[in-house]
C-alpha cells in the first residue's frame, strides 16, 4: 500500500539524515494543513525538498571528498561510495538515505502537495 503524504512526511521527520531546514519545513507544512497557511507552507516544503535532496552525483562527489571520509569513516565511505555507484549504474537519480528516499517519494506527489 502506498504511503500518504502525511506518512512520508513523518518518515522524513524521523530520518536521522534529515537536516534542520527540511524538518522545519515538514513540520510547518503538517501544522498548516487545513488552514489558510497551507498553500504557502506547501510551496516552501516542496522548495526545501528540491533544494535538499541529494543527487547521486553529489553523493558520489561528497563520499570521495575529505569531508565524506570524516562523516562516514574510512570503512563507511567505501560502502557508501560502492552503493552510490551501483545506484548510478542502475539509473537511480538520488541518494537513498531515509531523508532522501522520503523526499523522492514526496516529490513524486508534488502536484498533490501543492493542490491540497
C-alpha positions as CSV (number, residue, x, y, z in Angstrom):
1,X,0.0,0.0,0.0
2,X,1.3,3.4,-1.0
3,X,2.1,5.8,1.9
4,X,0.3,9.0,2.3
5,X,1.9,12.4,2.2
6,X,1.4,12.6,6.0
7,X,3.1,9.2,6.5
8,X,6.0,10.1,4.2
9,X,6.4,13.4,6.0
10,X,6.5,11.5,9.2
11,X,9.3,9.3,7.7
12,X,11.2,12.5,6.8
13,X,10.8,14.0,10.2
14,X,12.1,10.7,11.8
15,X,15.1,10.4,9.4
16,X,18.4,10.9,11.2
17,X,19.9,12.1,7.9
18,X,17.4,15.0,7.5
19,X,18.7,18.5,8.1
20,X,17.1,21.0,10.4
21,X,15.7,23.1,7.5
22,X,13.8,20.2,5.9
23,X,12.5,19.1,9.3
24,X,11.3,22.6,10.0
25,X,9.6,22.9,6.5
26,X,8.0,19.4,7.0
27,X,6.6,20.3,10.4
28,X,5.4,23.7,9.2
29,X,3.6,22.0,6.4
30,X,1.9,19.5,8.7
31,X,0.9,22.3,11.1
32,X,-0.6,24.3,8.2
33,X,-2.6,21.5,6.6
34,X,-6.3,22.5,6.6
35,X,-5.5,26.2,7.3
36,X,-5.2,29.3,5.2
37,X,-1.4,28.9,5.5
38,X,-1.4,25.5,3.8
39,X,-0.6,26.8,0.3
40,X,2.4,28.8,1.3
41,X,3.7,26.1,3.6
42,X,3.3,23.5,0.8
43,X,5.3,25.7,-1.6
44,X,8.1,26.2,1.0
45,X,8.1,22.5,1.8
46,X,8.4,21.4,-1.9
47,X,11.1,24.1,-2.5
48,X,13.1,22.8,0.6
49,X,12.8,19.2,-0.6
50,X,14.0,20.1,-4.1
51,X,17.0,22.0,-2.6
52,X,17.9,19.3,-0.1
53,X,17.5,16.0,-1.9
54,X,21.0,14.7,-2.8
55,X,21.5,13.8,-6.4
56,X,23.5,10.6,-6.8
57,X,26.4,12.5,-8.4
58,X,26.5,14.8,-5.4
59,X,26.6,11.8,-3.1
60,X,29.5,10.3,-5.0
61,X,31.4,13.6,-5.0
62,X,30.8,14.0,-1.3
63,X,31.9,10.4,-0.5
64,X,35.1,11.0,-2.5
65,X,35.9,14.2,-0.5
66,X,37.9,14.6,2.7
67,X,34.6,15.6,4.4
68,X,32.9,12.5,3.2
69,X,35.7,10.4,4.8
70,X,35.2,12.3,8.1
71,X,31.5,11.9,8.1
72,X,31.3,8.2,7.0
73,X,34.6,7.0,8.4
74,X,37.2,5.0,6.5
75,X,35.2,1.8,6.1
76,X,31.9,3.5,5.8
77,X,32.9,5.8,3.0
78,X,33.9,2.8,0.9
79,X,30.5,1.2,1.4
80,X,28.7,4.5,0.6
81,X,30.7,5.0,-2.5
82,X,30.2,1.5,-3.7
83,X,26.4,1.7,-3.0
84,X,26.1,5.1,-4.7
85,X,28.0,4.0,-7.8
86,X,25.7,0.9,-8.0
87,X,22.7,3.1,-7.8
88,X,24.0,5.4,-10.5
89,X,24.7,2.4,-12.8
90,X,21.1,1.2,-12.2
91,X,19.8,4.6,-13.4
92,X,18.8,6.0,-10.0
93,X,19.0,9.8,-9.7
94,X,19.2,10.3,-5.9
95,X,20.7,9.2,-2.7
96,X,18.5,6.6,-0.9
97,X,19.2,7.5,2.8
98,X,16.0,7.8,4.8
99,X,15.7,11.5,4.3
100,X,16.4,11.5,0.5
101,X,14.1,8.4,0.0
102,X,11.3,10.3,1.8
103,X,11.9,13.4,-0.3
104,X,11.9,11.5,-3.5
105,X,8.6,9.8,-2.7
106,X,7.1,13.1,-1.6
107,X,8.4,14.9,-4.7
108,X,6.6,12.3,-6.8
109,X,3.4,13.6,-5.1
110,X,4.5,17.3,-5.6
111,X,1.3,18.2,-7.5
112,X,-0.9,16.7,-4.8
113,X,1.0,18.5,-2.1
114,X,0.7,21.8,-3.9
115,X,-3.0,21.5,-4.7
116,X,-4.4,20.1,-1.4
